[in-house]
Each structure stands twice: as C-alpha cells, then as structure tokens.
C-alpha cells in the first residue's frame, strides 16, 4: 500500500460513515430554519420578543454551522481523493 492511497483509504475508513449524518444534520437545520420563520408568533412581551430573536439567531447559526461542516467534509474527501489519484 503506498502513502497516497492510504490517505484516501484512511479518510474513507474513518469519516465516510459520517457523511449521511452530516447531510441529515444539515437537512434538519434547514427544516428548523424554515419552520421557525413560518411560526405565527403571537403578541408577546418585550422579553418574549428577545427570546424569539435568540431562537431565530440560534437556528440560523446552527444551519450555517451544518453547512460549514458539510463543506469541510466534502473538501476533505476531495483532497483525500486527489492525493490518492496523484
């Protein structure tokens, strides 16, 4: 086994099983963002409005983090695959 192939094989062995979970995480974050913006928030006190804003922020942040994780995972796979082809 040569070194470049072992890099790709190592990546596949250690991380490829996470791909469905990463994609599921992103999809759930997208769904949460959709639904949190679709809620017809009732009349609320100023404090409740601040709490709602925090929820909206956290759901948006979660979605961004999930997207970043997906991109990093895809990039790591492409890098490992490129090294094995070299």
Number of C-alpha atoms within 10 A of each C-alpha: 5 7 10 16 17 15 17 21 16 13 17 16 11 10 13 15 11 12 14 10 12 17 16 14 19 21 15 15 21 19 13 17 20 13 11 16 11 9 8 8 11 8 8 10 9 9 9 13 14 12 12 15 12 12 14 16 13 13 20 18 14 19 21 15 15 21 19 13 16 19 13 12 18 14 12 15 17 13 15 20 18 14 15 16 10 7
